[in-house]
């Protein structure tokens, strides 16, 4: 981390700000140096905020970020709209006067009474509004003018049509301002379409009345508008959240499907059918990466199986030559060859059980397969001074499994128990409807080793054999291939390996 020209160390990476040293202070001009320092302080703050944002916003939910962005944008829009309306009405209270006067002219037109010749003769005002052009006649005025420019009806009896000072009535003048008795007034002239004789309706309101009504109405209108906008925003946010949940559902399903992909299910691919168009290239690239991974894994397994298979014949030939020789270390060489052959055999087993297509699932008798494994290891147990106790529950139903893989699973577990049991001990093989277990009477397993048992080539410190550490790894692979679970635990006496057929 480099330090700045003034000795202060930057608390961020160099990549967070590219142009840190853009300005160089000029010792001959203190103003330039002060400006450079001020710019550098601003850049420090900007870079710190950028890093802080990155740290606190990585890994957030996409739906939450979209919803938060929408809510913030909507709130900002509502506040700006409210501020704009408030400013407009404060700055120009008569901004809505023209529209209001036009509405008033339509109201007057709808309440006019006409004679038989189609001339307007009276304004039929309802009792609840008659005060407007009576008591408040200084602030509210109207005229009904004919084609000659004569006021037929007026809120002020006998008064002429409304017109600017020094001007006559002009029907083309639809909107203008005048001063009547010292009061500024706003006037709207609107044509009346009833009958063949043309008429015009003029409506006027004083500036003070317009300001009074605007001030009395703007506040409640804005408050109600804000309340309605807030409720609408909450409802719309809920709808957006539900929509995002629905839109992101295919992505969550794809994520769940991807999380279930394991070395045994590398042939699984994510579906593009329900994906949005923008996410389909990502899903396609992920599937192509799985293709390459599956191919590499298959090549690795094939190499392992081929290498193990090719080593079997040379080892058999070497053993034959050693048996025919009369060397003093003949027995030692035979022991080394046997251990090597055992490791090669386990490698071959491991390669086979790691590929699901190698299994041939059939209905098997668990008790019979367990009896085969116990019988196969009976001589080994006798040499170790260990008794094998096979317990098979009555009425067992056939189990769907691969015969060879199940035999290897039982053989490895029983052989492991024999190797860790003292002379005179009993290894119990218990076969039940929901699983099987192998229990020894040895020293048990240290707690820190329980999580390491099924790793390939892992060997404990207290092992008595010279194996490669693959036996329990093979058992684990067989269990996974059948959808079973394999668990190691310490009992009251010795260790117990439990295979459960019913997994959650």
C-alpha positions in Angstrom: 0.0 0.0 0.0 1.6 3.3 -1.1 1.4 6.5 0.9 0.1 9.8 -0.4 2.4 12.8 -1.1 1.7 14.1 2.4 2.4 10.9 4.4 -1.1 9.7 5.0 -1.6 6.1 4.2 -4.6 5.0 2.1 -6.9 2.4 3.7 -7.9 0.8 0.4 -6.4 -1.1 -2.5 -4.6 0.6 -5.4 -7.3 -0.7 -7.8 -10.1 1.2 -6.0 -8.8 4.5 -7.3 -6.9 4.8 -10.5 -5.9 8.4 -10.5 -4.7 9.0 -7.0 -1.6 10.9 -8.0 -3.3 12.9 -10.8 -2.3 16.2 -9.3 1.1 17.2 -8.0 1.4 20.1 -5.5 3.5 23.1 -6.7 5.7 24.3 -3.9 5.9 27.7 -5.6 2.1 28.3 -5.3 0.4 27.6 -1.9 -3.1 27.9 -3.5 -2.4 25.1 -5.9 -1.1 22.9 -3.1 -4.2 23.6 -1.0 -6.4 22.8 -3.9 -4.6 19.5 -4.5 -4.9 18.5 -0.8 -8.6 19.3 -0.9 -9.1 17.2 -4.0 -7.1 14.3 -2.5 -9.3 14.5 0.7 -12.4 14.3 -1.5 -11.0 11.3 -3.4 -10.3 9.6 -0.1 -13.9 10.0 1.0 -15.2 8.9 -2.4 -13.0 5.8 -2.4 -13.9 4.9 1.2 -17.6 5.1 0.4 -17.1 2.9 -2.7 -15.3 0.2 -0.7 -17.9 0.5 2.1 -20.7 0.1 -0.4 -19.1 -3.0 -2.0 -18.5 -4.6 1.4 -22.0 -4.1 2.7 -23.9 -4.9 -0.6 -22.2 -8.0 -1.9 -24.2 -11.1 -1.6 -27.6 -9.4 -1.1 -30.8 -10.8 -2.6 -31.4 -9.7 -6.2 -35.1 -9.5 -5.4 -34.5 -7.3 -2.3 -32.2 -5.0 -4.2 -34.7 -4.6 -7.1 -37.5 -4.0 -4.6 -35.5 -1.5 -2.6 -34.4 0.4 -5.7 -38.1 0.5 -6.9 -39.3 1.8 -3.5 -36.6 4.4 -3.3 -37.2 5.6 -6.8 -41.0 5.7 -6.2 -40.6 7.7 -2.9 -38.2 10.1 -4.6 -40.7 10.6 -7.4 -43.6 11.2 -5.0 -41.5 13.7 -3.0 -40.4 15.5 -6.1 -44.0 15.6 -7.4 -45.3 16.9 -4.1 -42.5 19.5 -3.8 -43.2 20.6 -7.4 -47.0 21.0 -6.8 -46.4 22.8 -3.6 -43.9 25.2 -5.2 -46.2 25.7 -8.2 -49.2 26.6 -6.1 -47.2 28.8 -3.8 -45.5 30.6 -6.6 -48.6 30.9 -8.8 -51.8 30.2 -6.8 -54.0 30.9 -9.9 -52.4 28.0 -11.9 -55.7 26.1 -11.8 -58.0 29.1 -12.1 -58.6 28.8 -15.9 -59.8 25.2 -15.6 -62.0 26.0 -12.6 -63.6 29.0 -14.4 -64.3 26.8 -17.4 -66.1 24.3 -15.1 -68.1 27.2 -13.6 -69.1 28.3 -17.1 -70.4 24.9 -17.9 -72.3 24.9 -14.7 -74.0 28.2 -15.5 -74.8 27.0 -19.0 -76.6 23.9 -17.6 -78.7 26.1 -15.2 -79.8 28.8 -17.7 -83.5 29.2 -18.4 -84.6 30.2 -22.0 -87.7 31.7 -23.4 -89.6 30.5 -26.4 -87.3 32.3 -28.8 -84.2 30.6 -27.3 -83.0 33.7 -25.5 -81.6 33.2 -21.9 -83.8 34.9 -19.4 -82.6 33.7 -16.0 -80.1 31.6 -14.1 -81.8 28.9 -12.0 -79.4 28.8 -9.0 -79.8 26.1 -6.4 -80.4 27.5 -2.9 -77.1 26.2 -1.6 -75.1 28.1 -4.2 -77.1 31.2 -4.7 -74.9 33.1 -2.2 -71.9 32.9 -4.5 -73.1 35.6 -6.9 -75.1 37.4 -4.2 -73.1 37.8 -1.0 -69.8 37.3 -2.7 -70.6 39.4 -5.8 -67.4 41.4 -5.5 -65.3 38.3 -5.9 -67.5 36.2 -8.2 -69.1 37.5 -11.3 -70.8 36.2 -14.5 -72.2 37.6 -17.7 -74.3 36.0 -20.5 -73.6 38.0 -23.7 -75.4 37.8 -27.0 -73.9 38.2 -30.5 -74.3 42.0 -30.4 -72.1 42.2 -27.3 -75.0 43.0 -25.0 -75.1 41.4 -21.5 -78.4 39.7 -21.3 -77.8 38.3 -17.8 -75.4 39.5 -15.2 -74.5 38.9 -11.5 -74.3 42.7 -11.3 -77.6 44.1 -12.7 -77.2 46.4 -15.7 -73.4 45.9 -16.0 -71.8 45.5 -19.4 -69.8 42.5 -20.6 -66.4 42.1 -19.0 -63.5 43.4 -21.0 -60.1 45.0 -20.4 -60.1 48.7 -19.7 -60.7 50.7 -22.9 -61.7 47.7 -24.9 -65.1 46.4 -26.1 -66.3 42.8 -25.7 -64.4 40.4 -28.0 -65.6 36.8 -28.2 -62.2 35.7 -29.4 -60.6 36.8 -26.1 -61.1 33.6 -24.1 -58.8 34.4 -21.2 -57.7 37.8 -19.7 -57.3 39.7 -16.5 -59.0 42.9 -15.5 -59.4 45.2 -12.4 -62.9 45.8 -11.1 -63.4 48.2 -8.2 -59.7 47.9 -7.3 -59.8 44.1 -7.3 -57.7 42.2 -9.8 -59.9 39.5 -11.5 -59.4 36.6 -13.8 -61.9 36.2 -16.6 -62.8 33.3 -18.9 -65.1 33.6 -22.0 -66.8 30.5 -23.3 -69.3 30.0 -26.2 -72.7 28.6 -25.4 -73.9 26.1 -28.0 -77.7 26.0 -27.3 -80.0 27.1 -30.1 -79.3 29.0 -33.3 -78.6 32.3 -31.6 -75.0 32.5 -30.4 -74.3 33.4 -26.8 -71.2 33.6 -24.6 -70.8 33.0 -20.9 -68.2 35.0 -19.0 -67.1 33.9 -15.5 -64.7 36.0 -13.3 -63.1 35.5 -10.0 -61.0 37.9 -7.9 -57.3 37.2 -7.4 -57.8 37.1 -3.6 -60.6 34.6 -3.8 -58.5 32.4 -6.1 -55.5 32.6 -3.7 -57.8 31.9 -0.7 -59.4 28.8 -2.3 -56.0 27.6 -3.6 -54.4 27.9 -0.2 -57.3 26.2 1.5 -57.4 23.3 -1.0 -53.7 22.7 -1.8 -52.7 21.5 1.7 -55.5 18.9 2.1 -55.1 17.8 -1.5 -51.4 17.3 -1.1 -51.9 15.5 2.2 -54.5 13.2 0.8 -52.4 12.6 -2.3 -49.4 11.7 -0.2 -51.5 9.3 1.9 -53.0 7.7 -1.3 -49.6 7.5 -2.9 -48.1 5.9 0.2 -50.8 3.3 0.4 -50.6 2.7 -3.4 -46.8 2.3 -3.0 -47.2 -0.3 -0.3 -49.7 -2.2 -2.3 -47.6 -2.0 -5.5 -44.5 -3.0 -3.5 -46.3 -6.1 -2.3 -47.3 -6.8 -5.9 -43.7 -6.3 -7.1 -42.4 -8.6 -4.4 -44.8 -11.3 -5.4 -43.9 -10.8 -9.1 -40.2 -10.9 -8.3 -40.8 -14.1 -6.3 -42.6 -15.6 -9.2 -40.0 -14.4 -11.8 -37.0 -15.7 -9.7 -38.6 -19.0 -9.0 -37.0 -20.7 -12.0 -33.6 -19.4 -10.8 -34.1 -20.8 -7.3 -35.1 -24.1 -8.7 -32.0 -24.1 -10.9 -29.9 -23.3 -7.8 -31.5 -26.2 -5.9 -30.9 -28.5 -8.8 -27.2 -27.3 -9.1 -26.7 -27.9 -5.4 -27.7 -31.5 -5.7 -25.1 -32.2 -8.5 -22.4 -34.5 -7.1 -19.7 -36.6 -8.7 -22.2 -39.4 -9.0 -24.8 -37.2 -10.8 -22.6 -35.3 -13.2 -24.9 -36.3 -16.0 -27.6 -33.9 -14.5 -28.2 -30.7 -16.5 -30.1 -27.6 -15.6 -33.2 -26.9 -17.7 -33.4 -23.7 -19.8 -37.2 -24.1 -20.5 -38.6 -21.9 -17.8 -35.6 -19.5 -17.6 -35.9 -15.9 -18.7 -34.1 -15.1 -22.0 -31.4 -13.1 -20.2 -30.5 -16.0 -17.9 -30.4 -18.8 -20.6 -26.8 -18.1 -21.7 -25.7 -18.5 -18.1 -27.5 -21.8 -17.7 -26.2 -23.0 -21.0 -22.6 -22.1 -20.0 -23.0 -23.9 -16.7 -24.2 -27.0 -18.5 -21.3 -26.8 -20.9 -19.0 -26.6 -17.9 -20.6 -29.7 -16.4 -20.0 -31.5 -19.7 -16.3 -30.7 -19.5 -16.1 -31.6 -15.8 -17.9 -34.9 -16.5 -15.6 -35.8 -19.3 -12.5 -35.0 -17.2 -13.9 -37.1 -14.3 -14.7 -40.0 -16.6 -11.1 -39.9 -18.1 -9.7 -39.9 -14.6 -11.8 -42.9 -13.5 -11.0 -44.8 -16.7 -7.2 -44.2 -16.2 -7.5 -45.4 -12.6 -9.3 -48.5 -13.6 -6.9 -49.2 -16.5 -3.8 -48.7 -14.4 -5.1 -51.0 -11.6 -6.1 -53.6 -14.1 -2.8 -53.5 -16.0 -0.8 -53.9 -12.7 -2.5 -57.1 -11.7 -0.8 -59.3 -14.3 2.8 -58.0 -13.6 2.3 -58.5 -9.9 1.1 -62.1 -10.4 4.2 -62.8 -12.6 6.5 -61.3 -10.0 4.9 -63.3 -7.2 5.4 -66.5 -9.2 9.1 -65.8 -9.8 9.6 -65.0 -6.1 7.9 -68.2 -5.0 10.2 -70.2 -7.3 13.3 -68.4 -6.0 15.3 -69.5 -2.9 16.1 -66.0 -1.7 16.5 -65.4 2.1 14.1 -62.5 2.0 11.5 -64.5 0.0 8.8 -64.2 2.7 9.4 -60.5 3.0 9.1 -60.0 -0.8 5.9 -62.1 -0.9 4.4 -59.9 1.8 5.2 -56.7 -0.1 3.8 -58.1 -3.3 0.6 -59.2 -1.5 0.2 -55.7 0.0 0.7 -54.1 -3.4 -1.8 -56.5 -5.0 -4.3 -55.6 -2.3 -3.9 -51.9 -3.0 -4.2 -52.4 -6.7 -7.4 -54.5 -6.1 -8.8 -51.8 -3.9 -8.0 -49.1 -6.5 -9.9 -51.2 -9.1 -12.8 -51.6 -6.7 -12.8 -47.8 -6.0 -12.9 -47.0 -9.7 -15.8 -49.4 -10.2 -17.9 -48.2 -7.4 -17.4 -44.5 -8.3 -19.3 -44.9 -11.5 -23.1 -45.5 -11.1 -23.4 -47.3 -14.5 -21.2 -50.1 -13.1 -24.0 -51.2 -10.7 -26.5 -53.9 -11.6 -29.4 -53.5 -9.2 -31.4 -56.7 -8.3 -33.5 -58.0 -5.5 -31.2 -59.5 -3.0 -31.5 -61.5 0.3 -29.5 -59.4 2.8 -29.0 -62.3 5.1 -27.5 -64.5 2.4 -25.1 -61.8 1.2 -24.0 -61.1 4.9 -23.5 -64.9 5.3 -21.2 -65.0 2.3 -19.1 -62.1 3.6 -18.8 -63.7 7.1 -17.9 -67.0 5.6 -15.3 -65.4 3.4 -13.6 -63.8 6.4 -14.0 -66.7 8.8 -10.4 -67.9 8.3 -9.0 -64.3 8.8 -11.0 -64.0 12.0 -9.8 -67.4 13.3 -6.1 -66.3 12.7 -6.8 -63.1 14.7 -8.6 -65.0 17.5 -11.9 -63.1 16.8 -15.4 -64.6 16.8 -17.9 -63.5 14.1 -21.5 -63.3 15.3 -24.1 -62.9 12.5 -27.6 -61.8 13.5 -30.2 -61.7 10.8 -33.7 -60.4 11.7 -36.7 -62.7 10.8 -39.0 -61.9 7.9 -36.5 -59.7 6.0 -37.8 -58.5 2.6 -35.5 -58.5 -0.4 -33.4 -55.4 -0.8 -32.6 -53.8 -4.2 -28.9 -53.5 -4.5 -25.8 -54.6 -6.5 -24.6 -58.0 -5.2 -20.9 -57.4 -5.7 -20.9 -53.9 -4.2 -22.9 -55.1 -1.2 -20.6 -57.9 -0.6 -17.5 -55.6 -0.8 -19.3 -53.2 1.6 -19.8 -55.9 4.2 -16.4 -57.5 3.7 -14.6 -54.2 4.2 -16.6 -53.3 7.3 -16.1 -56.8 8.9 -12.4 -56.9 8.0 -11.9 -53.5 9.5 -13.6 -54.7 12.7 -11.5 -57.8 12.9 -8.3 -55.8 12.5 -9.3 -53.5 15.4 -10.5 -56.2 17.8 -8.3 -57.8 20.4 -8.0 -61.6 20.6 -11.0 -63.2 22.2 -13.3 -60.4 21.1 -16.6 -60.7 19.2 -17.4 -58.9 15.9 -21.2 -58.6 15.6 -22.9 -58.3 12.2 -26.5 -57.2 12.6 -28.8 -57.3 9.6 -32.2 -55.5 9.9 -35.0 -54.4 7.6 -33.9 -50.7 7.7 -30.1 -51.3 7.5 -27.2 -53.2 8.9 -24.4 -52.6 11.4 -20.9 -54.0 12.2 -19.7 -53.7 15.8 -16.3 -54.6 17.3 -14.9 -54.7 20.8 -11.8 -52.7 20.2 -10.6 -49.4 21.6 -13.0 -47.3 19.7 -12.4 -44.3 17.4 -11.0 -40.9 18.7 -13.6 -38.2 18.2 -11.2 -36.1 16.1 -10.9 -39.0 13.6 -14.6 -39.6 13.0 -14.8 -37.0 10.3 -11.7 -38.4 8.5 -12.6 -42.1 8.3 -14.2 -42.1 4.9 -11.6 -40.0 3.1 -9.5 -41.7 0.5 -6.0 -42.8 1.6 -6.5 -41.6 5.2 -4.9 -43.8 7.8 -5.2 -43.6 11.5 -2.2 -43.7 13.9 -3.4 -46.9 15.6 -3.9 -49.0 12.4 -2.7 -52.6 12.7 -2.7 -53.5 9.0 -0.6 -52.0 6.2 -3.5 -51.1 3.9 -3.7 -48.0 1.7 -6.6 -46.4 3.5 -9.2 -47.2 0.8 -11.4 -49.8 2.4 -13.8 -47.4 4.2 -13.7 -45.0 1.3 -15.0 -47.8 -0.9 -17.8 -48.5 1.6 -18.8 -44.9 1.6 -18.9 -44.8 -2.3 -21.1 -48.0 -2.3 -23.5 -46.4 0.2 -23.8 -43.3 -1.8 -24.4 -45.2 -5.0 -27.4 -47.0 -3.3 -28.8 -43.9 -1.7 -27.8 -45.2 1.8 -26.1 -43.4 4.6 -22.9 -44.8 6.4 -22.1 -43.6 9.9 -19.3 -44.4 12.3 -19.8 -44.0 16.0 -18.5 -45.2 19.4 -20.6 -47.6 21.4 -20.3 -48.7 25.0 -17.6 -51.1 23.9 -15.7 -50.5 20.7 -16.8 -48.9 17.4 -19.9 -49.4 15.3 -20.5 -48.7 11.6 -24.1 -48.3 10.7 -25.6 -48.5 7.2 -29.1 -47.0 7.1 -31.3 -47.8 4.1 -33.9 -45.2 5.1 -32.4 -41.7 4.7 -34.1 -38.3 5.2 
